[in-house]
Amino acid sequence: MSDPAFAVLDLGTTGYRDAWDLQKTLHAQVVAGEAPPTLLLVEHPPVLTLGRKAREGTNIVVTREYLRAQGIEVLDVERGGDVTYHGPGQLVAYAIFPVGRKVADFLRLLEQATIGALHTLGLEDARPNPGYAGVYVTPRKVNGLTYEQKIASFGVAVQRHVALHGLALNVTTQLQHFDLIVPCGLHGTQMTSVAREYELRGLHMAPTMTDAKAALTDAFTTTFAPYDWTLPTFAAAGS
């Protein structure tokens, strides 16, 4: 496989605020043409983030006092979407890529790359869910009710035609932490993970975080191979 047209930086486990600050620094550098497009890979300590649709935090179903007691911070961020959880075992990928005005196309490419990674990891039923951002696997019946099974969430911001934020793929995530919220404001949806799907399907040797990072990086390289990396000239003017 040829080298990607973007840099890849693995941050290991990094606090959300520190990774957020790095995103902003890299974003400014990419806008100015001083750094290449960059894909950040990271795991975060437990944190809830509120996107632009979630400013009131109504989809957090526990008290802020409870969250503080658990050491879980709540942050307002500039990405799209509602509330989501980040924590250990979740692979977060921040794509600091030029987008221009083709935001919908960019989101489809993020989706395609994530699906490709999940296929590599052995979940060949990974798919989009028309009308909803994110990646899903086959719905599952629980106590007679059918629930969508969401395995990856998306939320981006585009400023000066360069993207911030990206996607969160549940690999070995502690899924009970999603009970703190209505994930992405969606009812009738359960969050799942690669590890959980392996367990429920009777599969052995679930992929590790290292496996997931390699699969996602390769999928990004393939998916974005024909991508137009040109930064619109009007971005430099701050349009």
C-alpha positions in Angstrom: 0.0 0.0 0.0 1.3 3.4 -0.9 2.1 6.0 1.7 -0.9 8.1 2.7 -1.2 11.7 1.6 -1.7 12.7 5.2 0.3 12.4 8.4 -0.8 10.0 11.1 -0.1 10.9 14.8 -0.9 8.3 17.5 -1.4 10.1 20.8 -2.0 7.0 22.9 -4.2 7.9 25.9 -4.5 11.7 26.1 -6.9 13.9 28.0 -9.7 15.4 25.9 -8.7 19.0 26.5 -5.0 18.4 25.6 -6.1 16.6 22.4 -8.6 19.4 21.6 -5.8 22.0 22.0 -3.6 20.0 19.6 -6.4 19.8 17.1 -6.8 23.5 17.1 -3.0 24.0 16.7 -2.8 21.6 13.8 -6.0 23.1 12.3 -4.4 26.5 12.2 -1.2 25.1 10.7 -3.1 23.2 8.0 -5.2 26.3 7.1 -2.0 28.3 6.8 -0.3 25.6 4.7 2.3 25.0 7.4 1.4 21.4 8.2 0.1 18.5 6.2 -3.4 17.1 6.7 -3.2 15.0 9.8 -5.1 12.1 11.2 -4.9 12.0 15.0 -5.6 8.6 16.8 -6.3 8.8 20.5 -8.1 7.2 23.5 -9.5 9.6 26.1 -10.2 9.2 29.8 -13.9 9.2 30.4 -15.6 12.4 29.2 -18.9 13.6 27.8 -18.9 16.1 25.0 -21.9 18.2 23.8 -22.1 19.0 20.2 -23.9 22.0 18.7 -27.3 20.2 19.0 -26.8 19.5 22.7 -26.1 22.8 24.4 -28.7 22.3 27.1 -27.4 18.8 27.9 -30.9 17.4 28.1 -29.8 14.0 26.8 -27.5 13.5 29.9 -29.7 11.3 32.2 -27.7 11.6 35.4 -26.9 14.7 37.5 -23.8 16.7 37.0 -23.0 16.0 40.6 -22.9 12.3 39.9 -20.6 12.9 36.9 -18.3 15.0 39.0 -18.2 12.3 41.6 -17.2 9.8 38.9 -14.5 12.1 37.6 -16.3 12.5 34.2 -16.0 16.0 32.8 -18.7 17.5 30.5 -17.5 19.8 27.7 -19.2 22.0 25.1 -17.4 21.5 21.8 -17.8 22.9 18.3 -18.5 19.7 16.4 -21.9 18.8 15.1 -24.3 16.4 16.7 -25.6 15.8 20.2 -24.0 14.3 23.3 -21.5 11.4 23.2 -19.2 9.6 25.5 -15.5 9.0 25.0 -13.4 6.7 27.2 -10.8 3.9 27.3 -11.2 1.3 24.7 -12.7 3.7 22.2 -10.6 4.6 19.2 -11.1 8.3 18.4 -9.9 9.6 15.0 -9.6 13.3 14.4 -9.2 14.1 10.7 -7.7 17.5 10.3 -8.3 17.5 6.5 -9.2 20.2 3.9 -12.9 19.9 3.1 -13.9 23.2 1.4 -17.7 23.2 1.0 -18.0 19.4 0.4 -18.9 18.6 3.9 -21.5 15.9 3.1 -19.0 14.2 0.8 -16.3 14.3 3.5 -18.7 12.7 6.0 -19.5 9.9 3.6 -15.8 9.2 3.2 -15.3 9.0 7.0 -18.2 6.6 7.0 -16.7 4.5 4.2 -13.3 4.4 5.9 -14.8 3.2 9.2 -16.9 0.5 7.5 -13.8 -0.6 5.6 -11.9 -0.9 8.9 -14.7 -2.9 10.5 -14.8 -5.3 7.6 -11.1 -5.8 8.0 -11.7 -6.5 11.7 -14.2 -9.2 10.9 -17.6 -7.4 11.1 -18.7 -7.7 7.6 -22.2 -6.4 8.4 -21.0 -3.0 9.3 -23.1 -0.5 7.3 -24.4 3.0 7.2 -27.9 3.8 8.5 -29.5 6.2 6.0 -30.6 9.4 7.6 -28.3 8.9 10.6 -24.7 9.7 11.0 -22.5 6.9 12.2 -21.9 3.2 11.4 -24.1 0.4 12.5 -24.2 -3.4 12.6 -27.2 -5.7 12.3 -30.1 -4.7 14.6 -30.7 -6.9 17.6 -33.9 -8.0 19.4 -33.9 -7.4 23.2 -36.9 -8.4 25.2 -39.0 -8.5 22.1 -38.0 -5.1 20.9 -35.6 -4.4 18.0 -32.8 -2.0 18.6 -30.4 -0.5 16.1 -26.8 -1.3 17.1 -24.4 1.6 16.7 -20.7 0.9 16.7 -19.2 4.2 15.6 -20.3 7.9 16.0 -19.4 10.9 13.9 -19.2 14.6 14.6 -17.2 17.2 12.7 -16.7 20.9 12.5 -15.4 22.7 9.5 -13.8 26.1 10.0 -12.0 28.0 7.3 -12.7 25.0 5.1 -10.6 22.6 7.2 -12.2 19.9 9.4 -11.9 19.3 13.1 -13.0 16.4 15.2 -14.1 13.2 13.4 -15.2 9.8 14.6 -15.3 7.5 17.6 -15.2 3.7 17.1 -16.0 1.4 20.0 -13.4 -1.3 20.2 -13.4 -2.5 23.8 -15.3 0.5 25.3 -17.1 0.1 28.6 -20.5 0.3 27.1 -22.3 0.8 30.4 -21.0 4.4 30.4 -23.3 5.1 27.5 -26.1 4.6 30.1 -25.2 8.1 31.4 -26.7 9.6 28.2 -29.1 9.2 25.4 -26.3 8.6 22.9 -26.4 11.2 20.1 -30.0 11.9 21.2 -31.2 8.6 19.6 -33.9 6.5 21.2 -34.3 2.9 20.1 -30.6 2.6 19.6 -28.0 0.7 21.6 -24.3 1.3 21.5 -22.2 -1.7 20.7 -18.5 -2.4 20.3 -16.2 -4.7 18.3 -15.5 -6.7 21.5 -19.2 -7.1 22.3 -20.0 -8.2 18.8 -17.3 -10.8 18.9 -18.7 -12.1 22.2 -22.3 -12.2 21.2 -21.4 -13.9 17.9 -19.3 -16.6 19.6 -16.2 -15.4 17.8 -12.7 -15.7 19.4 -9.7 -13.5 19.7 -11.4 -10.1 19.4 -9.2 -7.5 17.7 -7.1 -5.3 20.0 -6.8 -1.5 19.9 -3.5 -1.9 18.0 -5.4 -4.0 15.4 -8.1 -1.3 15.2 -5.6 1.5 14.7 -3.9 -0.4 11.9 -7.2 -1.3 10.2 -8.5 2.3 10.4 -5.3 3.8 9.1 -5.2 1.5 6.2 -8.9 2.1 5.4 -8.3 5.9 5.5 -5.3 5.5 3.2 -7.4 3.5 0.7 -10.6 5.6 1.0 -8.8 9.0 0.7 -6.4 7.9 -2.1 -8.3 9.8 -4.8 -9.1 12.7 -2.5 -8.6 16.3 -3.6 -6.2 17.7 -0.9 -6.2 21.2 -2.4 -7.0 23.8 0.2 -9.4 26.4 -1.3 -7.5 29.6 -1.8 -10.4 31.5 -0.2 -9.7 29.7 3.1 -6.5 31.7 3.6 -8.5 34.9 3.4 -10.7 33.6 6.3 -13.8 33.2 4.3 
